Amino acid sequence: MNHLKFQEKATKWTENQEIDGLTTNGVLIMHPRGDFCGGSATCGPWRETSVGGAVFSLRESRSAQQKTKRDLEALVDELNAGRPQCPVGLNTLVIPRKLSSAHQDLNQPYVYLNCGHVQGEHSWGAEGSESGSRRCPMCLTAGSVVRVCMGIEPAFYVDAGPPTYAFNPCGHMASERTVKYWASVDIPHGTNGFHAICPFCAAPLQGSPGYVRLIFQDNLD
């Protein structure tokens, strides 16, 4: 059995107790678009593969490792370490890695989809009989409120940015570029329509632009 030894400065990492890495010059692959045999194919995007077979997009540094599930969970831990607070209940919010069935969790953060302010569960600002509509106590903007949750699926991310945006109306969090990318991708919907969706739950995006920038109490602009 042959053993591959990486150079000291080579890009390498450990995942699932196995070592993987990128070669010095890179192993690049490209899948043509269209009918290759018929001569009508065009050049597709170039990708780089690791020794273990993982596929990465080309970046300025040639070999930019994409996010893993562990990376995404670390981002959640980093946000929670900032101890974001609800300005109404003054309690610390905890961003979950996945939504639970319990709706009465005082630590669960909610986002006002029309303004982006993140708060906890409270009854302040209810707008009459309109279901789910509340007035934000920070900016007095009325709109829908939804629980926020980190989108834990590395394959859907287009960069390694922090999760500062959320999809409307589901509340899944992701990086700015990731959210804006999926909001611009029309997916076939129904028999003859197309609609942008949240990649984490397939919920059709609502409103324009279909997402909101998150504003936490510990990071006000």
C-alpha positions as CSV (number, residue, x, y, z in Angstrom):
1,M,0.0,0.0,0.0
2,N,1.4,3.4,-1.0
3,H,1.5,6.2,1.5
4,L,1.3,9.9,0.4
5,K,3.3,12.4,2.4
6,F,2.3,16.0,2.3
7,Q,5.0,18.7,2.4
8,E,5.2,20.8,5.6
9,K,3.6,23.9,4.0
10,A,1.0,22.0,2.0
11,T,-2.6,22.8,2.6
12,K,-3.9,19.9,4.6
13,W,-6.6,19.1,7.2
14,T,-8.1,16.3,9.2
15,E,-11.8,15.3,8.9
16,N,-13.4,12.1,10.2
17,Q,-10.0,11.1,11.6
18,E,-8.6,11.0,8.1
19,I,-5.9,13.3,6.6
20,D,-6.7,15.1,3.3
21,G,-4.9,17.8,1.5
22,L,-4.1,19.6,-1.8
23,T,-1.1,19.0,-4.0
24,T,1.5,21.7,-4.7
25,N,0.4,22.5,-8.2
26,G,-3.2,21.4,-7.8
27,V,-5.3,18.8,-9.5
28,L,-7.9,20.7,-11.7
29,I,-11.0,19.3,-13.4
30,M,-13.5,20.8,-15.7
31,H,-16.9,19.4,-16.9
32,P,-17.9,20.9,-20.3
33,R,-21.4,22.3,-20.7
34,G,-23.5,20.9,-23.5
35,D,-22.9,18.0,-25.9
36,F,-19.2,17.4,-26.0
37,C,-19.3,14.7,-28.7
38,G,-21.4,16.9,-31.0
39,G,-18.9,19.7,-30.8
40,S,-21.4,22.2,-29.2
41,A,-20.0,22.1,-25.7
42,T,-18.6,25.1,-23.9
43,C,-16.1,25.4,-21.1
44,G,-17.5,24.7,-17.7
45,P,-16.2,26.0,-14.4
46,W,-12.8,24.7,-13.2
47,R,-12.6,22.9,-9.9
48,E,-9.8,21.6,-7.8
49,T,-9.8,18.2,-6.1
50,S,-8.0,17.1,-3.0
51,V,-6.1,13.9,-2.6
52,G,-9.2,12.4,-0.9
53,G,-11.5,13.4,-3.7
54,A,-13.1,16.5,-2.2
55,V,-14.0,19.2,-4.7
56,F,-13.2,22.9,-4.2
57,S,-13.9,26.0,-6.2
58,L,-10.9,28.1,-7.5
59,R,-10.1,31.1,-5.4
60,E,-7.4,33.8,-5.6
61,S,-5.1,31.5,-3.7
62,R,-5.9,28.6,-6.0
63,S,-6.7,26.2,-3.2
64,A,-9.3,27.6,-0.9
65,Q,-10.9,25.0,1.3
66,Q,-14.7,25.1,1.5
67,K,-16.6,25.0,4.8
68,T,-17.3,21.8,6.6
69,K,-20.1,21.1,9.1
70,R,-17.6,21.6,11.9
71,D,-16.7,25.0,10.5
72,L,-20.4,26.0,10.5
73,E,-20.9,24.8,14.0
74,A,-17.9,26.8,15.1
75,L,-19.5,30.0,13.6
76,V,-22.6,29.3,15.7
77,D,-20.5,28.9,18.8
78,E,-18.7,32.2,18.0
79,L,-22.0,34.1,17.6
80,N,-23.3,32.6,20.9
81,A,-20.0,33.5,22.6
82,G,-20.9,37.2,21.9
83,R,-24.0,36.7,24.2
84,P,-26.6,38.5,22.1
85,Q,-29.4,39.8,24.2
86,C,-33.1,40.4,23.8
87,P,-33.8,44.2,24.3
88,V,-37.2,43.4,25.8
89,G,-36.7,40.5,28.0
90,L,-33.0,41.3,28.6
91,N,-32.2,37.6,28.4
92,T,-29.3,36.0,26.5
93,L,-30.2,34.5,23.2
94,V,-28.7,31.2,22.0
95,I,-28.6,30.5,18.2
96,P,-29.5,26.8,17.7
97,R,-27.9,24.5,15.2
98,K,-31.3,23.2,14.3
99,L,-34.8,24.1,15.3
100,S,-36.6,22.2,18.0
101,S,-40.3,21.5,18.3
102,A,-40.5,23.6,21.5
103,H,-41.9,27.1,20.8
104,Q,-41.6,28.5,24.3
105,D,-37.8,28.6,24.5
106,L,-36.9,32.0,26.0
107,N,-33.3,31.7,24.6
108,Q,-34.5,31.1,21.0
109,P,-33.8,34.1,18.8
110,Y,-36.4,35.6,16.5
111,V,-35.9,38.0,13.6
112,Y,-38.2,40.7,12.4
113,L,-38.2,40.1,8.7
114,N,-38.8,43.7,7.6
115,C,-36.0,45.3,9.6
116,G,-33.6,42.5,10.7
117,H,-33.5,43.1,14.4
118,V,-33.0,39.9,16.4
119,Q,-34.8,39.4,19.7
120,G,-36.3,36.8,22.0
121,E,-39.8,35.5,22.3
122,H,-42.1,38.2,23.8
123,S,-45.6,39.6,23.3
124,W,-44.7,43.2,22.8
125,G,-45.9,45.0,19.7
126,A,-48.6,42.6,18.5
127,E,-50.4,44.1,15.6
128,G,-54.1,43.5,16.1
129,S,-55.5,40.3,14.6
130,E,-53.0,40.0,11.8
131,S,-51.3,36.6,12.3
132,G,-47.6,36.7,13.1
133,S,-47.2,40.5,12.6
134,R,-45.5,42.5,15.3
135,R,-44.0,45.9,15.7
136,C,-40.3,45.9,16.4
137,P,-39.5,47.7,19.7
138,M,-36.1,48.8,18.3
139,C,-37.3,50.7,15.2
140,L,-41.1,50.4,15.4
141,T,-41.3,48.6,12.0
142,A,-44.2,46.2,11.7
143,G,-43.9,42.9,10.0
144,S,-43.6,39.1,10.4
145,V,-41.4,37.5,13.0
146,V,-39.7,34.1,12.6
147,R,-37.3,31.9,14.6
148,V,-33.7,32.0,13.3
149,C,-31.5,28.9,12.9
150,M,-28.1,28.2,11.3
151,G,-28.2,26.5,7.9
152,I,-25.9,23.5,8.6
153,E,-25.2,22.2,5.1
154,P,-21.7,23.1,3.8
155,A,-22.5,22.2,0.2
156,F,-24.8,25.2,-0.1
157,Y,-22.3,27.8,0.9
158,V,-20.5,29.8,-1.7
159,D,-17.9,31.4,0.6
160,A,-16.5,31.2,4.1
161,G,-18.2,34.4,5.4
162,P,-20.0,34.8,8.7
163,P,-23.8,34.1,8.9
164,T,-25.0,37.6,9.0
165,Y,-28.1,37.2,6.8
166,A,-31.3,35.1,6.9
167,F,-33.8,33.9,4.3
168,N,-37.3,35.2,4.3
169,P,-39.7,33.6,5.5
170,C,-37.9,30.6,7.0
171,G,-35.2,32.3,9.0
172,H,-32.3,30.1,8.0
173,M,-29.0,31.9,8.5
174,A,-26.0,31.9,6.1
175,S,-23.3,34.2,4.8
176,E,-24.2,37.3,2.9
177,R,-22.9,36.0,-0.5
178,T,-24.6,32.6,0.1
179,V,-28.0,34.2,0.8
180,K,-27.8,36.6,-2.1
181,Y,-26.6,33.9,-4.5
182,W,-29.6,31.5,-3.7
183,A,-32.0,34.5,-3.8
184,S,-30.9,35.0,-7.4
185,V,-31.3,31.4,-8.5
186,D,-34.8,30.5,-9.9
187,I,-35.8,26.9,-9.3
188,P,-38.6,25.2,-11.3
189,H,-41.8,25.5,-9.3
190,G,-45.1,23.9,-10.2
191,T,-45.9,23.1,-13.8
192,N,-44.6,26.2,-15.5
193,G,-43.2,28.5,-12.9
194,F,-39.8,29.4,-11.3
195,H,-39.1,30.6,-7.8
196,A,-36.1,31.2,-5.6
197,I,-36.0,29.0,-2.5
198,C,-34.1,28.6,0.7
199,P,-31.6,25.8,-0.1
200,F,-31.8,24.5,3.5
201,C,-35.6,23.8,3.6
202,A,-36.8,24.5,0.1
203,A,-39.2,27.2,1.3
204,P,-40.1,29.7,-1.5
205,L,-38.6,33.1,-0.7
206,Q,-41.0,35.9,0.0
207,G,-40.8,39.6,-0.5
208,S,-38.0,41.5,-2.2
209,P,-35.1,40.7,-2.0
210,G,-36.1,37.5,-0.2
211,Y,-33.7,37.9,2.7
212,V,-32.8,40.2,5.5
213,R,-29.5,41.3,7.2
214,L,-29.4,40.3,10.8
215,I,-28.9,42.9,13.5
216,F,-28.0,41.5,16.9
217,Q,-28.2,43.5,20.1
218,D,-24.5,43.1,20.6
219,N,-23.7,44.3,17.1
220,L,-25.8,47.4,16.4
221,D,-24.8,49.7,13.6
